[in-house]
Amino acid sequence: MKSLLTHKPTLSYTVQVSPETYLKVYFKPFRFNVVDNIGYGYITLFDVVEIGDNNKLLRNSLLSNRKEHQFTLDDAEFFVEINPTLAVKEFVASRYVYLLLFFIVGITCTFLLSAYIKKCWVARCIRSNIVQPYLQPIVDEQGNIIGAEVLARWITKKGEIVAPYLFIPYIEKTKLTPLLTLSLMKQVYRSPLMLLSQGLKLSFNLTERCLFDPNIYKASLQLAPHCKLILEFTESAPFSHSDVVERMAQYHQHDVYFALDDYGTGYSAPHYLTDYQFDYLKIDRCFIDQIEHNPKSIHVVECLVLLAQKLQLTVISEGVETLKQKQMLEQWGIKQYQGFYFYKPMSVKSFMDIYRPQ
């Protein structure tokens, strides 16, 4: 049939409401907005229906002036044929704000998870002694080895050495320095070097966080009886803990010494020498590199040496790479040197091969 009003095909359905009553239902055209945008849908009816208006179905009721008639339809199916392209466009257009938020949250969670996994992996490598101690000798005026600075070297499965600048900044950034320092201390303590190290200066780099780490304190007390243990502060930020002086005093009571590393750079300000009890002063290599041709560097080094002597600090010069540098430093009263002119960092085994106890 065609509607007399719209002149479009209409559907009707005859329902037997009771033995004497029949009801003829005409179906009004209706729209499903989402369906219209992603394809088209239709309903099939097998028994009788739920009647609705304005895309909202009114279930199980039909009212008249005389009597209420109820009927149900269990066999109703709604079919939708979807055009995937239209469906995706409609979904994005209607929910782009939520999708954007979901994307941002997803990226953030992925980044945090990957950062956490990477940190756990690096920590595991440190605990597995993949990062090993390498020793760079410290010598006196005659070139005799009197000590060594313990440095970290990442050794791959193929035996290759990873450059420190590729992993040390990450370890510092993720606050894994205490774990690394503790690992190096334990490896040195368990090495055969302890049989030869009486009187040998062994220095380890540490930060303020390391100073208050109970495990590092315990490891320091284990090492101190076997060598002259020196802890070198390499701070990338000013001291923030109010108990640094007291904590250093606890170490001093057990014959553990302190050095201010890379003096003249970063946060190693002069007040460090007056406010804290250091035993050694290590002049940064950036000044040593220029003493052969830069008069200003010469004056800086001379002043630092004089200052250290006034404060009764032992000076160790880092980064000595030429004989002339060594001779100039010797003239200013520096008697302990460290640098490639003498030795490069080496494994514990290699160090034991060249070290001769005095």
Secondary structure, DSSP 8 states (H G I E B T S, - for coil): -B-TTT-SB-EEEEEEEETTEEEEEEE-----HHHHHHEEEEEEESS---EEETTEEE-S-B--SS--B------EEEEEEE-HHHHHHHHHHHHHHHHHHHHHHHHHHHHHHHHHHHHHHHHHHHHTT-EEEEEEEEE-TT--EEEEEEEEEEE-TTS-EE-GGGTHHHHHHTT-HHHHHHHHHHHHHTSGGGGT-TT-EEEEEE-HHHHT-HHHHHHHHHHGGGSEEEEEE--SS----TTHHHHHHHHHTTT-EEEEEEETSTT--THHHHHS--SEEEE-HHHHTTTTT-HHHHHHHHHHHHHHHHTT-EEEE----SHHHHHHHHHTT--EE-STTT---EEHHHHHHH----
